[in-house]
Amino acid sequence: GEAPYSLKQWRDEMTSVVTNEEIFKIDGEIKLFLRSIHHNPIGITIGKCQPSNWRSPPVIDSYNMILKKIVLDSNNSRVDYLDTTFITKPVWDTAYDWCHLPLKVSSVEALYIAYVLLVD
């Protein structure tokens, strides 16, 4: 596969999204959420040496830590981090296709996201 975004590239790209004033001009009430990234099971493409799939747990953890830090550093009440890892991380290795979580997990995650967006 293609080379992954370096941690610096990821931080720079996501920071540019959060600091893009045009997004907030669309609607005075708009809120931007950066959602945690799912972990992928360690199959042959992630676990082999040299991996052809870079989405190993330490890389995903680093990307998620960067997202959290960007939100904190933004000091913008209209930007928030939506962390679903408490739902997905305990079952991160259950994906039937080595990528997408089972429907039971995805449904719980979707309900939680809906709760955060609509109620919380």
Phi, psi and omega in degrees: 000176179291156177297142180288162168298134171293164179299324178294315178300315180300312180300314182296316180296314182289327175296321179295328176292312184293328183265005179282104183296335180299325179300316185281344177282341181302318183206131181296345181256357186299141176235136182255127178247131170259118185263144178301150180268142179286147172278152178245144176300151180274092174266195183296326184286331178270324188273347182281164178250117345293120182296142173263353176233117188274359188278055178281158181308317179296326178292314180296319176301318180294316178300317180294321177298322178296317178301315178301316182293321178300316179298313179298316182290336182293332182049042183235118182292350180264007177237131181218159177257127180254103185263115177249012183295336178293340176267314190270328186294323179297338182238027185301336184258020182260004183294125182295327183255016181066022180210304187265131180293153178301155183304321180301319181286314180299323179294317178297317179298316180298319178296320178295316179299316178300318178301312181299317184285325188257333188244310188299000000 
